[in-house]
Amino acid sequence: MQLRDLLTRAAERLTAAGVPSPEPDARLLLEHTLNLDRTALLLRGGEEVAPEAEARVWARIERRAARIPLQHLLGEVEWGGVRLKSDARALVPRPETEWLLHLASQELGPPSRPRVLDVGTGTGALALGLKAAFAHAEVTASDLSADALSLARENAALNGLDVTFVQADLLAGLDGPFDLIVSNPPYLPSADRETADPEVRHDPDLALYAGPDGLDLARPLAAEAAARLTPGGTLWLELDPRNAPALAAELRGAGWATEVHADLTGRERFVRAWRAE
C-alpha cells in the first residue's frame, strides 16, 4: 500500500471509531511509527510501505481506535516549552493548562530567586514549564501519587531541570513560604465519571474527580495555601468552568481577593487569588 493510501485508510478507521480528531491523529501516528516528519510524509506519499511497517502502523491505529489516548501512543508530547513523557501514571497534560502556565508566569518578577510550588504536579508539567522559563526560580512540586511523582522525576531528567519533588497530600509538610503556588487539581464532579470520554478513563481517577461539585480538593488547598504564601504572594488554580466562579466567590468570603480568568475559548477556568488583608 502507498503511504498516502495508508494515511487515508487510517483516518477512515479512526473516524469510524469516533475518535474526535481522526486525520491529525492518523498523521501523527504514521509519522511516529515510520520515523517521518510532516514534510517527508507529504513528499513520499507515493512510496510503497513495507508489510512489516504497515503492520506496525495498524497496530497503533487499532489502539487509538480503542480510544487509548494519542499521547500514550506517542509516548512524549511537547508542552509549555518542555518534553513530557505521558502514560497512565498521571493525567495527560491538557492544552488549556498551557494557558495557566502563561498566566502564572506573569507573577515571576522580583524577588531574584522566587519560590514556586506546584501542587498535584502529575507529569510535572507546570513545575517544569515554570523552571524552564525561569531558571532562577526555586521550584518545588508535590503529588499524593507515588506513580505520578516517578513520572515527573523522569520528565525532569529528560529536560535537565532541577525541581524538588515531594510526596504530599496537598501542602502537608511543605512550610514555604512561597511567592507563587499553582495547581491544576482534580476538579470534575464525581457524577462526570459516568459520561467521561473514553480517553479520560485512561487517566487516574485520583487526578480527575473531586466530590459532588468538583471542589473537594480546591477548597482545602486554598485554605492551606493562605498560610504558605509570602506577603503579596499569589495562588493560581485551574478549575472546571462550572465551578471556578463559585470558588472565587467562596475565597472572597474567606478574606482573599480574587480574579477569574478565561481560557482561550472564553470559558472561565482560572482563579487568581491573593490575601486581601
Accessible surface in RSA format (square Angstrom, percent):
REM  Atomic radii and reference values for relative SASA: ProtOr
REM  Chains: A
REM  Algorithm: Lee & Richards
REM  Probe-radius: 1.40
REM  Slices: 20
REM RES _ NUM      All-atoms   Total-Side   Main-Chain    Non-polar    All polar
REM                ABS   REL    ABS   REL    ABS   REL    ABS   REL    ABS   REL
RES MET A   1    60.49  31.3  24.38  16.1  36.11  86.0  36.46  31.0  24.03  31.8
RES GLN A   2    59.17  33.1  57.79  42.2   1.38   3.3   6.68  14.2  52.50  39.8
RES LEU A   3     6.58   3.7   6.58   4.7   0.00   0.0   6.58   4.6   0.00   0.0
RES ARG A   4   129.61  54.4 125.13  63.8   4.48  10.7  53.59  73.2  76.03  46.1
RES ASP A   5    64.38  45.1  63.49  63.2   0.89   2.1  13.66  32.2  50.72  50.6
RES LEU A   6     0.00   0.0   0.00   0.0   0.00   0.0   0.00   0.0   0.00   0.0
RES LEU A   7    46.18  25.7  46.16  33.0   0.02   0.0  46.16  32.4   0.02   0.0
RES THR A   8    75.15  53.4  69.65  70.6   5.50  13.1  47.75  64.1  27.39  41.4
RES ARG A   9   123.43  51.8 120.74  61.6   2.69   6.4  31.77  43.4  91.66  55.6
RES ALA A  10     0.00   0.0   0.00   0.0   0.00   0.0   0.00   0.0   0.00   0.0
RES ALA A  11    11.39  10.5  11.24  17.4   0.15   0.3  11.39  16.0   0.00   0.0
RES GLU A  12   105.16  60.4  97.87  74.0   7.29  17.3  45.42  87.9  59.74  48.8
RES ARG A  13    86.86  36.5  81.57  41.6   5.29  12.6  31.69  43.3  55.17  33.4
RES LEU A  14     0.00   0.0   0.00   0.0   0.00   0.0   0.00   0.0   0.00   0.0
RES THR A  15    77.11  54.8  65.41  66.3  11.70  27.9  62.32  83.7  14.79  22.4
RES ALA A  16    85.78  78.9  43.14  66.6  42.64  97.0  54.52  76.8  31.26  82.8
RES ALA A  17    27.02  24.8   3.64   5.6  23.39  53.2  13.94  19.6  13.08  34.7
RES GLY A  18    44.22  54.5   0.00   N/A  44.22  54.5  31.84  87.4  12.38  27.7
RES VAL A  19     6.28   4.1   0.00   0.0   6.28  15.1   0.00   0.0   6.28  17.0
RES PRO A  20   101.06  73.7  62.93  57.4  38.13 138.6  74.17  61.2  26.89 167.1
RES SER A  21    45.98  38.9  42.26  56.4   3.72   8.6  30.85  65.7  15.13  21.2
RES PRO A  22    16.71  12.2  16.71  15.2   0.00   0.0  16.71  13.8   0.00   0.0
RES GLU A  23   105.94  60.8 102.83  77.8   3.11   7.4  53.88 104.2  52.06  42.5
RES PRO A  24    59.97  43.7  57.28  52.2   2.69   9.8  59.78  49.4   0.20   1.2
RES ASP A  25     5.24   3.7   5.24   5.2   0.00   0.0   0.00   0.0   5.24   5.2
RES ALA A  26     0.00   0.0   0.00   0.0   0.00   0.0   0.00   0.0   0.00   0.0
RES ARG A  27    49.08  20.6  49.08  25.0   0.00   0.0  14.30  19.5  34.77  21.1
RES LEU A  28    58.61  32.6  57.47  41.1   1.14   2.9  57.47  40.4   1.14   3.1
RES LEU A  29     0.40   0.2   0.36   0.3   0.04   0.1   0.36   0.2   0.04   0.1
RES LEU A  30     0.00   0.0   0.00   0.0   0.00   0.0   0.00   0.0   0.00   0.0
RES GLU A  31    19.16  11.0  17.46  13.2   1.69   4.0   6.03  11.7  13.13  10.7
RES HIS A  32    81.61  44.6  59.08  41.1  22.53  57.6  40.44  41.7  41.18  47.9
RES THR A  33    14.96  10.6   0.35   0.4  14.61  34.8   1.38   1.9  13.58  20.5
RES LEU A  34    33.02  18.4  14.80  10.6  18.22  45.8  18.22  12.8  14.79  39.8
RES ASN A  35   140.22  96.7 118.75 114.8  21.47  51.7  29.70  71.5 110.53 106.8
RES LEU A  36    24.21  13.5  10.91   7.8  13.30  33.4  14.80  10.4   9.41  25.3
RES ASP A  37    91.68  64.2  81.84  81.5   9.84  23.3  41.11  96.8  50.56  50.4
RES ARG A  38   139.12  58.4 135.17  68.9   3.95   9.4  40.64  55.5  98.48  59.7
RES THR A  39    81.80  58.2  80.12  81.2   1.68   4.0  44.27  59.5  37.53  56.7
RES ALA A  40    21.10  19.4  17.22  26.6   3.87   8.8  20.79  29.3   0.31   0.8
RES LEU A  41     7.98   4.4   3.24   2.3   4.74  11.9   3.24   2.3   4.74  12.8
RES LEU A  42   131.19  73.1 109.26  78.2  21.93  55.1 111.88  78.6  19.31  52.0
RES LEU A  43   144.75  80.6 111.77  80.0  32.98  82.9 114.56  80.5  30.19  81.2
RES ARG A  44   102.80  43.2  99.96  51.0   2.84   6.8  31.24  42.7  71.57  43.4
RES GLY A  45     3.47   4.3   0.00   N/A   3.47   4.3   3.12   8.6   0.35   0.8
RES GLY A  46    34.83  43.0   0.00   N/A  34.83  43.0  19.21  52.7  15.62  35.0
RES GLU A  47    81.80  47.0  74.62  56.5   7.18  17.1  39.83  77.0  41.97  34.3
RES GLU A  48   123.99  71.2  97.61  73.8  26.38  62.8  61.67 119.3  62.32  50.9
RES VAL A  49    16.45  10.8   6.58   6.0   9.87  23.8  10.05   8.7   6.40  17.3
RES ALA A  50    45.85  42.2  34.13  52.7  11.73  26.7  40.64  57.2   5.21  13.8
RES PRO A  51   108.54  79.1  99.54  90.7   9.00  32.7 103.34  85.3   5.20  32.3
RES GLU A  52   112.18  64.4 103.71  78.5   8.48  20.2  58.97 114.1  53.22  43.4
RES ALA A  53    12.61  11.6  12.61  19.5   0.00   0.0  12.61  17.8   0.00   0.0
RES GLU A  54    36.73  21.1  36.73  27.8   0.00   0.0   6.49  12.5  30.24  24.7
RES ALA A  55    61.64  56.7  48.99  75.6  12.65  28.8  56.26  79.2   5.38  14.2
RES ARG A  56   117.13  49.2 112.02  57.1   5.12  12.2  62.65  85.6  54.48  33.0
RES VAL A  57     0.30   0.2   0.17   0.2   0.14   0.3   0.30   0.3   0.00   0.0
RES TRP A  58    51.76  20.8  51.51  24.9   0.25   0.6  47.78  25.5   3.98   6.5
RES ALA A  59    57.96  53.3  46.04  71.1  11.92  27.1  56.02  78.9   1.94   5.1
RES ARG A  60    70.44  29.6  70.42  35.9   0.02   0.1   9.08  12.4  61.36  37.2
RES ILE A  61     0.00   0.0   0.00   0.0   0.00   0.0   0.00   0.0   0.00   0.0
RES GLU A  62    76.43  43.9  71.53  54.1   4.90  11.7  44.13  85.4  32.30  26.4
RES ARG A  63   122.72  51.5 120.40  61.4   2.31   5.5  40.08  54.8  82.64  50.1
RES ARG A  64    12.63   5.3  12.63   6.4   0.00   0.0   0.00   0.0  12.63   7.7
RES ALA A  65    10.70   9.8   0.78   1.2   9.92  22.6   1.10   1.5   9.60  25.4
RES ALA A  66    69.43  63.8  40.04  61.8  29.39  66.9  51.91  73.1  17.52  46.4
RES ARG A  67    36.33  15.3  36.33  18.5   0.00   0.0  11.82  16.2  24.52  14.9
RES ILE A  68    31.79  18.1  31.79  23.7   0.00   0.0  31.79  22.9   0.00   0.0
RES PRO A  69     5.04   3.7   4.39   4.0   0.66   2.4   5.04   4.2   0.00   0.0
RES LEU A  70    23.86  13.3  22.94  16.4   0.92   2.3  22.94  16.1   0.92   2.5
RES GLN A  71    49.33  27.6  49.33  36.1   0.00   0.0   4.79  10.2  44.54  33.8
RES HIS A  72    35.45  19.4  16.02  11.1  19.43  49.7   8.80   9.1  26.65  31.0
RES LEU A  73     9.48   5.3   0.39   0.3   9.08  22.8   2.20   1.5   7.28  19.6
RES LEU A  74    32.22  17.9  24.01  17.2   8.21  20.6  24.18  17.0   8.04  21.6
RES GLY A  75    29.57  36.5   0.00   N/A  29.57  36.5  25.56  70.2   4.01   9.0
RES GLU A  76    61.88  35.5  52.49  39.7   9.39  22.4  24.07  46.6  37.81  30.9
RES VAL A  77    26.64  17.5  20.17  18.3   6.47  15.6  26.60  23.1   0.04   0.1
RES GLU A  78   136.31  78.3 108.18  81.8  28.13  67.0  66.04 127.7  70.26  57.4
RES TRP A  79     9.52   3.8   6.92   3.4   2.60   6.1   8.48   4.5   1.04   1.7
RES GLY A  80    20.00  24.7   0.00   N/A  20.00  24.7  11.03  30.3   8.98  20.1
RES GLY A  81    77.00  95.0   0.00   N/A  77.00  95.0  40.80 112.0  36.21  81.1
RES VAL A  82     4.43   2.9   1.83   1.7   2.60   6.3   4.43   3.9   0.00   0.0
RES ARG A  83    99.46  41.8  99.34  50.6   0.12   0.3  30.74  42.0  68.72  41.6
RES LEU A  84     0.00   0.0   0.00   0.0   0.00   0.0   0.00   0.0   0.00   0.0
RES LYS A  85    72.78  35.5  72.78  44.7   0.00   0.0  34.14  30.7  38.64  41.2
RES SER A  86     3.08   2.6   0.00   0.0   3.08   7.1   0.02   0.0   3.06   4.3
RES ASP A  87    46.21  32.4  46.03  45.8   0.19   0.4  30.20  71.1  16.01  16.0
RES ALA A  88    67.28  61.9  54.26  83.7  13.03  29.6  54.66  77.0  12.62  33.4
RES ARG A  89    65.94  27.7  58.58  29.9   7.35  17.5  37.29  51.0  28.65  17.4
RES ALA A  90     2.62   2.4   0.24   0.4   2.38   5.4   2.36   3.3   0.26   0.7
RES LEU A  91    31.73  17.7  28.48  20.4   3.25   8.2  28.48  20.0   3.25   8.7
RES VAL A  92     7.80   5.1   7.75   7.0   0.05   0.1   7.80   6.8   0.00   0.0
RES PRO A  93    13.97  10.2   0.05   0.0  13.92  50.6   8.11   6.7   5.85  36.4
RES ARG A  94    52.89  22.2  52.09  26.6   0.80   1.9  20.56  28.1  32.33  19.6
RES PRO A  95    99.28  72.4  91.20  83.1   8.08  29.4  91.98  75.9   7.30  45.4
RES GLU A  96    46.83  26.9  37.84  28.6   9.00  21.4  14.15  27.4  32.68  26.7
RES THR A  97     5.67   4.0   5.67   5.7   0.00   0.0   5.60   7.5   0.07   0.1
RES GLU A  98    67.67  38.8  61.95  46.9   5.71  13.6  17.19  33.3  50.48  41.2
RES TRP A  99    72.83  29.2  71.55  34.6   1.28   3.0  67.38  35.9   5.45   8.8
RES LEU A 100     0.00   0.0   0.00   0.0   0.00   0.0   0.00   0.0   0.00   0.0
RES LEU A 101    16.30   9.1  16.30  11.7   0.00   0.0  16.30  11.4   0.00   0.0
RES HIS A 102    82.70  45.2  76.58  53.2   6.12  15.7  51.39  53.0  31.32  36.4
RES LEU A 103    15.63   8.7  14.47  10.4   1.16   2.9  14.54  10.2   1.10   2.9
RES ALA A 104     0.00   0.0   0.00   0.0   0.00   0.0   0.00   0.0   0.00   0.0
RES SER A 105    24.46  20.7  19.28  25.7   5.19  11.9  15.68  33.4   8.78  12.3
RES GLN A 106   123.57  69.1  85.90  62.8  37.67  89.7  46.49  99.0  77.08  58.5
RES GLU A 107    46.04  26.4  22.46  17.0  23.58  56.1   7.65  14.8  38.38  31.3
RES LEU A 108    12.82   7.1   1.37   1.0  11.45  28.8   3.09   2.2   9.74  26.2
RES GLY A 109    35.51  43.8   0.00   N/A  35.51  43.8  31.13  85.4   4.38   9.8
RES PRO A 110   130.86  95.4 107.51  98.0  23.35  84.9 111.78  92.3  19.08 118.6
RES PRO A 111    67.09  48.9  58.53  53.4   8.56  31.1  65.76  54.3   1.33   8.3
RES SER A 112   101.65  85.9  79.41 106.0  22.25  51.2  57.67 122.8  43.99  61.6
RES ARG A 113   136.09  57.1 126.61  64.5   9.48  22.6  55.03  75.2  81.05  49.1
RES PRO A 114     1.15   0.8   1.15   1.1   0.00   0.0   1.15   1.0   0.00   0.0
RES ARG A 115    78.00  32.7  78.00  39.8   0.00   0.0  29.99  41.0  48.01  29.1
RES VAL A 116     0.00   0.0   0.00   0.0   0.00   0.0   0.00   0.0   0.00   0.0
RES LEU A 117     0.00   0.0   0.00   0.0   0.00   0.0   0.00   0.0   0.00   0.0
RES ASP A 118     1.33   0.9   1.33   1.3   0.00   0.0   0.00   0.0   1.33   1.3
RES VAL A 119     3.02   2.0   2.93   2.7   0.08   0.2   2.93   2.5   0.08   0.2
RES GLY A 120    32.22  39.7   0.00   N/A  32.22  39.7  18.41  50.5  13.81  30.9
RES THR A 121     9.58   6.8   0.00   0.0   9.58  22.8   0.91   1.2   8.67  13.1
RES GLY A 122    12.75  15.7   0.00   N/A  12.75  15.7  12.75  35.0   0.00   0.0
RES THR A 123     4.70   3.3   3.15   3.2   1.55   3.7   0.33   0.4   4.36   6.6
RES GLY A 124     0.00   0.0   0.00   N/A   0.00   0.0   0.00   0.0   0.00   0.0
RES ALA A 125     9.21   8.5   9.21  14.2   0.00   0.0   9.21  13.0   0.00   0.0
RES LEU A 126     6.88   3.8   6.00   4.3   0.88   2.2   6.00   4.2   0.88   2.4
RES ALA A 127     0.00   0.0   0.00   0.0   0.00   0.0   0.00   0.0   0.00   0.0
RES LEU A 128     0.00   0.0   0.00   0.0   0.00   0.0   0.00   0.0   0.00   0.0
RES GLY A 129     1.23   1.5   0.00   N/A   1.23   1.5   0.00   0.0   1.23   2.7
RES LEU A 130     0.00   0.0   0.00   0.0   0.00   0.0   0.00   0.0   0.00   0.0
RES LYS A 131    21.98  10.7  21.41  13.1   0.57   1.4   9.72   8.7  12.26  13.1
RES ALA A 132    47.91  44.0  17.64  27.2  30.27  68.9  20.62  29.0  27.29  72.3
RES ALA A 133    67.15  61.7  31.14  48.1  36.01  81.9  40.98  57.7  26.17  69.3
RES PHE A 134    40.25  20.1  39.00  24.2   1.25   3.2  40.25  24.4   0.00   0.0
RES ALA A 135    78.68  72.3  64.62  99.7  14.06  32.0  64.89  91.4  13.80  36.5
RES HIS A 136    76.92  42.0  67.52  46.9   9.40  24.1  58.14  59.9  18.78  21.9
RES ALA A 137     0.00   0.0   0.00   0.0   0.00   0.0   0.00   0.0   0.00   0.0
RES GLU A 138    63.53  36.5  60.85  46.0   2.68   6.4  19.31  37.4  44.22  36.1
RES VAL A 139     4.19   2.8   0.00   0.0   4.19  10.1   0.00   0.0   4.19  11.4
RES THR A 140    13.85   9.9  13.85  14.0   0.00   0.0   2.93   3.9  10.93  16.5
RES ALA A 141     0.00   0.0   0.00   0.0   0.00   0.0   0.00   0.0   0.00   0.0
RES SER A 142     0.45   0.4   0.45   0.6   0.00   0.0   0.00   0.0   0.45   0.6
RES ASP A 143    16.44  11.5  14.84  14.8   1.60   3.8   1.61   3.8  14.83  14.8
RES LEU A 144    89.22  49.7  80.73  57.8   8.49  21.3  80.73  56.7   8.49  22.8
RES SER A 145    23.01  19.4  16.64  22.2   6.37  14.7  14.54  31.0   8.47  11.9
RES ALA A 146    59.70  54.9  49.49  76.4  10.21  23.2  50.93  71.7   8.77  23.2
RES ASP A 147    87.82  61.5  86.19  85.8   1.63   3.9   6.73  15.8  81.09  80.9
RES ALA A 148     4.04   3.7   4.04   6.2   0.00   0.0   4.04   5.7   0.00   0.0
RES LEU A 149     2.40   1.3   2.40   1.7   0.00   0.0   2.40   1.7   0.00   0.0
RES SER A 150    41.68  35.2  37.42  49.9   4.25   9.8  37.21  79.2   4.47   6.3
RES LEU A 151     0.00   0.0   0.00   0.0   0.00   0.0   0.00   0.0   0.00   0.0
RES ALA A 152     0.00   0.0   0.00   0.0   0.00   0.0   0.00   0.0   0.00   0.0
RES ARG A 153   116.05  48.7 110.14  56.1   5.91  14.1  49.34  67.4  66.71  40.4
RES GLU A 154    61.99  35.6  55.00  41.6   6.98  16.6  31.29  60.5  30.70  25.1
RES ASN A 155     0.00   0.0   0.00   0.0   0.00   0.0   0.00   0.0   0.00   0.0
RES ALA A 156     7.95   7.3   7.74  11.9   0.21   0.5   7.81  11.0   0.14   0.4
RES ALA A 157    82.05  75.4  51.44  79.4  30.61  69.6  62.52  88.0  19.53  51.7
RES LEU A 158    54.44  30.3  26.03  18.6  28.41  71.4  34.14  24.0  20.30  54.6
RES ASN A 159    39.42  27.2  12.67  12.2  26.75  64.4   9.80  23.6  29.62  28.6
RES GLY A 160    68.51  84.5   0.00   N/A  68.51  84.5  37.65 103.3  30.86  69.1
RES LEU A 161    37.46  20.9  24.97  17.9  12.49  31.4  27.20  19.1  10.26  27.6
RES ASP A 162   118.32  82.9 105.27 104.8  13.05  30.9  36.89  86.8  81.44  81.2
RES VAL A 163    14.85   9.8   0.00   0.0  14.85  35.8   0.66   0.6  14.19  38.5
RES THR A 164    77.42  55.1  71.63  72.6   5.79  13.8  43.81  58.8  33.62  50.8
RES PHE A 165    25.03  12.5   6.78   4.2  18.25  47.5   6.78   4.1  18.25  52.2
RES VAL A 166    46.47  30.6  43.16  39.1   3.31   8.0  46.47  40.4   0.00   0.0
RES GLN A 167   105.80  59.2  79.95  58.4  25.86  61.6  24.40  51.9  81.40  61.7
RES ALA A 168     9.24   8.5   1.01   1.6   8.23  18.7   8.51  12.0   0.72   1.9
RES ASP A 169    77.32  54.2  71.87  71.5   5.45  12.9  18.50  43.5  58.82  58.7
RES LEU A 170    24.56  13.7  19.40  13.9   5.16  13.0  19.79  13.9   4.78  12.9
RES LEU A 171     0.00   0.0   0.00   0.0   0.00   0.0   0.00   0.0   0.00   0.0
RES ALA A 172    55.58  51.1  43.88  67.7  11.69  26.6  50.47  71.1   5.11  13.5
RES GLY A 173    74.72  92.1   0.00   N/A  74.72  92.1  39.82 109.3  34.90  78.2
RES LEU A 174    14.91   8.3  12.94   9.3   1.97   5.0  14.76  10.4   0.15   0.4
RES ASP A 175   121.26  84.9 103.20 102.7  18.06  42.7  32.46  76.4  88.81  88.6
RES GLY A 176    17.29  21.3   0.00   N/A  17.29  21.3   0.00   0.0  17.29  38.7
RES PRO A 177    70.69  51.5  70.45  64.2   0.24   0.9  70.53  58.2   0.16   1.0
RES PHE A 178     4.92   2.5   4.92   3.0   0.00   0.0   4.92   3.0   0.00   0.0
RES ASP A 179    31.20  21.9  25.44  25.3   5.75  13.6   9.67  22.8  21.53  21.5
RES LEU A 180     0.45   0.3   0.45   0.3   0.00   0.0   0.45   0.3   0.00   0.0
RES ILE A 181     0.00   0.0   0.00   0.0   0.00   0.0   0.00   0.0   0.00   0.0
RES VAL A 182     0.00   0.0   0.00   0.0   0.00   0.0   0.00   0.0   0.00   0.0
RES SER A 183     0.19   0.2   0.19   0.3   0.00   0.0   0.00   0.0   0.19   0.3
RES ASN A 184    27.68  19.1  18.88  18.2   8.79  21.2   5.13  12.3  22.55  21.8
RES PRO A 185     5.16   3.8   2.24   2.0   2.92  10.6   2.85   2.4   2.31  14.3
RES PRO A 186    19.03  13.9  18.95  17.3   0.08   0.3  18.99  15.7   0.04   0.2
RES TYR A 187    29.77  13.9  28.51  16.2   1.26   3.3  14.26  10.7  15.51  19.1
RES LEU A 188    37.30  20.8  37.30  26.7   0.00   0.0  37.30  26.2   0.00   0.0
RES PRO A 189    18.51  13.5  18.51  16.9   0.00   0.0  18.51  15.3   0.00   0.0
RES SER A 190    41.78  35.3  38.46  51.3   3.32   7.6  20.13  42.9  21.64  30.3
RES ALA A 191    77.24  71.0  61.28  94.6  15.96  36.3  70.67  99.5   6.57  17.4
RES ASP A 192    30.22  21.2  29.24  29.1   0.98   2.3   9.48  22.3  20.74  20.7
RES ARG A 193    97.37  40.9  92.95  47.4   4.42  10.5  43.49  59.4  53.88  32.7
RES GLU A 194   137.77  79.1 115.68  87.5  22.09  52.6  49.52  95.8  88.25  72.0
RES THR A 195   114.31  81.3  86.91  88.1  27.40  65.3  76.23 102.4  38.08  57.6
RES ALA A 196    15.91  14.6   3.03   4.7  12.88  29.3  12.16  17.1   3.74   9.9
RES ASP A 197    85.79  60.1  81.36  81.0   4.44  10.5   6.88  16.2  78.91  78.7
RES PRO A 198    48.19  35.1  45.75  41.7   2.44   8.9  46.33  38.3   1.86  11.5
RES GLU A 199    27.04  15.5  26.02  19.7   1.02   2.4  24.25  46.9   2.79   2.3
RES VAL A 200    27.09  17.8  26.52  24.0   0.57   1.4  27.09  23.5   0.00   0.0
RES ARG A 201   144.46  60.7 113.45  57.8  31.01  73.8  57.42  78.5  87.04  52.8
RES HIS A 202    67.33  36.8  57.33  39.9  10.00  25.6  33.54  34.6  33.80  39.3
RES ASP A 203     6.16   4.3   0.83   0.8   5.33  12.6   0.37   0.9   5.79   5.8
RES PRO A 204    37.31  27.2  25.02  22.8  12.28  44.7  36.99  30.5   0.31   1.9
RES ASP A 205    75.19  52.7  65.83  65.5   9.36  22.1  26.57  62.5  48.62  48.5
RES LEU A 206    98.59  54.9  85.45  61.1  13.14  33.0  92.70  65.1   5.89  15.8
RES ALA A 207    28.86  26.5  19.06  29.4   9.80  22.3  23.69  33.4   5.17  13.7
RES LEU A 208    10.69   6.0   9.07   6.5   1.62   4.1  10.39   7.3   0.30   0.8
RES TYR A 209    23.78  11.1   8.67   4.9  15.11  39.3   5.86   4.4  17.91  22.1
RES ALA A 210     4.40   4.0   0.00   0.0   4.40  10.0   4.40   6.2   0.00   0.0
RES GLY A 211    17.73  21.9   0.00   N/A  17.73  21.9  10.14  27.8   7.58  17.0
RES PRO A 212   114.99  83.8  93.74  85.4  21.25  77.2  98.16  81.0  16.82 104.6
RES ASP A 213    55.94  39.2  49.48  49.2   6.46  15.3  38.69  91.1  17.25  17.2
RES GLY A 214     0.00   0.0   0.00   N/A   0.00   0.0   0.00   0.0   0.00   0.0
RES LEU A 215     2.34   1.3   2.34   1.7   0.00   0.0   2.34   1.6   0.00   0.0
RES ASP A 216    70.86  49.6  56.01  55.8  14.84  35.1  21.20  49.9  49.65  49.5
RES LEU A 217    50.14  27.9  50.14  35.9   0.00   0.0  50.14  35.2   0.00   0.0
RES ALA A 218     0.00   0.0   0.00   0.0   0.00   0.0   0.00   0.0   0.00   0.0
RES ARG A 219    85.38  35.8  78.53  40.0   6.85  16.3  45.11  61.6  40.27  24.4
RES PRO A 220    48.51  35.4  43.04  39.2   5.46  19.9  48.11  39.7   0.40   2.5
RES LEU A 221     0.27   0.1   0.27   0.2   0.00   0.0   0.27   0.2   0.00   0.0
RES ALA A 222     0.36   0.3   0.36   0.6   0.00   0.0   0.36   0.5   0.00   0.0
RES ALA A 223    70.40  64.7  48.68  75.1  21.73  49.4  56.94  80.2  13.46  35.7
RES GLU A 224    53.28  30.6  49.51  37.5   3.77   9.0  27.86  53.9  25.42  20.8
RES ALA A 225     0.00   0.0   0.00   0.0   0.00   0.0   0.00   0.0   0.00   0.0
RES ALA A 226    31.72  29.2  17.43  26.9  14.28  32.5  17.64  24.8  14.08  37.3
RES ALA A 227    85.33  78.5  49.99  77.2  35.33  80.4  60.61  85.4  24.72  65.5
RES ARG A 228    46.10  19.4  46.10  23.5   0.00   0.0   6.52   8.9  39.58  24.0
RES LEU A 229    19.90  11.1   2.10   1.5  17.80  44.8   2.10   1.5  17.80  47.9
RES THR A 230    29.74  21.2  25.08  25.4   4.66  11.1  23.42  31.5   6.32   9.6
RES PRO A 231   141.01 102.8 107.51  98.0  33.50 121.8 120.40  99.4  20.61 128.1
RES GLY A 232    77.50  95.6   0.00   N/A  77.50  95.6  39.69 108.9  37.81  84.7
RES GLY A 233     4.99   6.1   0.00   N/A   4.99   6.1   2.58   7.1   2.41   5.4
RES THR A 234     4.66   3.3   4.66   4.7   0.00   0.0   0.04   0.1   4.62   7.0
RES LEU A 235     0.17   0.1   0.17   0.1   0.00   0.0   0.17   0.1   0.00   0.0
RES TRP A 236     5.61   2.3   5.61   2.7   0.00   0.0   5.61   3.0   0.00   0.0
RES LEU A 237     0.15   0.1   0.15   0.1   0.00   0.0   0.15   0.1   0.00   0.0
RES GLU A 238     0.88   0.5   0.88   0.7   0.00   0.0   0.00   0.0   0.88   0.7
RES LEU A 239     0.00   0.0   0.00   0.0   0.00   0.0   0.00   0.0   0.00   0.0
RES ASP A 240     7.64   5.4   7.64   7.6   0.00   0.0   0.31   0.7   7.33   7.3
RES PRO A 241    37.38  27.2  25.45  23.2  11.93  43.4  25.75  21.3  11.62  72.2
RES ARG A 242   150.24  63.1 115.00  58.6  35.24  83.9  81.34 111.2  68.90  41.8
RES ASN A 243     7.42   5.1   7.19   7.0   0.23   0.6   7.04  17.0   0.38   0.4
RES ALA A 244     0.00   0.0   0.00   0.0   0.00   0.0   0.00   0.0   0.00   0.0
RES PRO A 245    51.57  37.6  46.57  42.4   5.01  18.2  47.74  39.4   3.84  23.8
RES ALA A 246    50.69  46.6  39.51  61.0  11.18  25.4  48.19  67.9   2.50   6.6
RES LEU A 247     0.38   0.2   0.38   0.3   0.00   0.0   0.38   0.3   0.00   0.0
RES ALA A 248     0.47   0.4   0.47   0.7   0.00   0.0   0.47   0.7   0.00   0.0
RES ALA A 249    49.37  45.4  39.78  61.4   9.59  21.8  40.46  57.0   8.91  23.6
RES GLU A 250    73.97  42.5  58.45  44.2  15.52  36.9  44.62  86.3  29.35  24.0
RES LEU A 251    10.77   6.0  10.73   7.7   0.04   0.1  10.77   7.6   0.00   0.0
RES ARG A 252   125.65  52.8 108.36  55.2  17.29  41.2  46.84  64.0  78.81  47.8
RES GLY A 253    74.16  91.4   0.00   N/A  74.16  91.4  39.09 107.3  35.06  78.5
RES ALA A 254    62.28  57.3  38.80  59.9  23.48  53.4  50.68  71.4  11.61  30.7
RES GLY A 255    23.18  28.6   0.00   N/A  23.18  28.6  21.59  59.3   1.59   3.6
RES TRP A 256     9.43   3.8   3.56   1.7   5.87  13.8   0.00   0.0   9.43  15.3
RES ALA A 257    25.32  23.3  20.39  31.5   4.93  11.2  25.32  35.7   0.00   0.0
RES THR A 258    20.30  14.4   0.00   0.0  20.30  48.4   0.00   0.0  20.30  30.7
RES GLU A 259    68.32  39.2  61.93  46.9   6.39  15.2  31.56  61.1  36.75  30.0
RES VAL A 260    47.13  31.0  16.79  15.2  30.33  73.1  16.79  14.6  30.33  82.3
RES HIS A 261    54.97  30.0  51.25  35.6   3.72   9.5  39.31  40.5  15.66  18.2
RES ALA A 262    42.65  39.2  29.39  45.4  13.25  30.2  29.39  41.4  13.25  35.1
RES ASP A 263    10.08   7.1   2.92   2.9   7.17  16.9   2.73   6.4   7.35   7.3
RES LEU A 264   137.90  76.8 102.60  73.4  35.29  88.7 105.89  74.4  32.01  86.1
RES THR A 265   100.17  71.2  64.98  65.9  35.19  83.9  74.22  99.7  25.95  39.2
RES GLY A 266    55.56  68.5   0.00   N/A  55.56  68.5  29.69  81.5  25.87  57.9
RES ARG A 267   114.39  48.0 109.35  55.7   5.04  12.0  51.95  71.0  62.45  37.8
RES GLU A 268    85.02  48.8  81.68  61.8   3.34   8.0  22.25  43.0  62.77  51.3
RES ARG A 269    10.97   4.6  10.97   5.6   0.00   0.0   0.00   0.0  10.97   6.6
RES PHE A 270     0.00   0.0   0.00   0.0   0.00   0.0   0.00   0.0   0.00   0.0
RES VAL A 271     0.14   0.1   0.14   0.1   0.00   0.0   0.14   0.1   0.00   0.0
RES ARG A 272    54.55  22.9  54.55  27.8   0.00   0.0   5.77   7.9  48.77  29.6
RES ALA A 273     0.13   0.1   0.13   0.2   0.00   0.0   0.13   0.2   0.00   0.0
RES TRP A 274    71.57  28.7  71.57  34.6   0.00   0.0  50.44  26.9  21.13  34.3
RES ARG A 275    80.29  33.7  64.91  33.1  15.38  36.6  30.34  41.5  49.95  30.3
RES ALA A 276    66.08  60.8  33.19  51.2  32.90  74.8  37.74  53.1  28.35  75.1
RES GLU A 277   155.70  89.4  87.52  66.2  68.18 162.3 104.71 202.5  50.99  41.6
END  Absolute sums over single chains surface
CHAIN  1 A    12398.7       9654.7       2744.0       7093.1       5305.7
END  Absolute sums over all chains
TOTAL         12398.7       9654.7       2744.0       7093.1       5305.7
